[in-house]
Amino acid sequence: MNHEEKMISMLEEINQRLVSVEVAQENILIPQIQALAEGQKTILDTLAPKSKVEALEEEVELLKSIIKMHTNQINDLKKAQ
């Protein structure tokens, strides 16, 4: 086998390996990446928007302060009896 034939043989082998990688990428990697993207989209769709979470946090803090104030008022009324 001369030098040119060896080069052609090596190129054919490289081409076969490239085709194998392309097939694996198309049949294995791309579907897995698509599944990951779909899962991420589902998670993002189900999460509450940040603004809503922040508004609820503010409301909870307000309610906590009102409860604390009412608890103090009740305790003061109990002491006054």
LINSUL-V839991 format. One record per backbone hydrogen bond with DSSP energy under -1.0 kcal/mol. NH is the residue of the N-H (numbers start at 1). CO is the residue of the C=O. Records with the same first field share a line. If there is no record, write none. Layout:
NH: CO ; CO
This chain:
6: 2
7: 3
8: 4
9: 5
10: 6
11: 7
12: 8
13: 9
14: 10
15: 11
16: 12
17: 13
18: 14
19: 15
20: 16
21: 17
22: 18
23: 19
24: 20
25: 21
26: 22
27: 23
28: 24
29: 24
30: 25
32: 28
33: 29
34: 30
35: 31
36: 32
37: 33
38: 34
39: 35
40: 36
41: 37
42: 38
43: 39
44: 40
45: 41
46: 42
47: 43
53: 49
54: 50
55: 51
56: 52
57: 53
58: 54
59: 55
60: 56
61: 57
62: 58
63: 59
64: 60
65: 61
66: 62
67: 63
68: 64
69: 65
70: 66
71: 67
72: 68
73: 69
74: 70
75: 71
76: 72
77: 73
78: 74
79: 75
80: 76
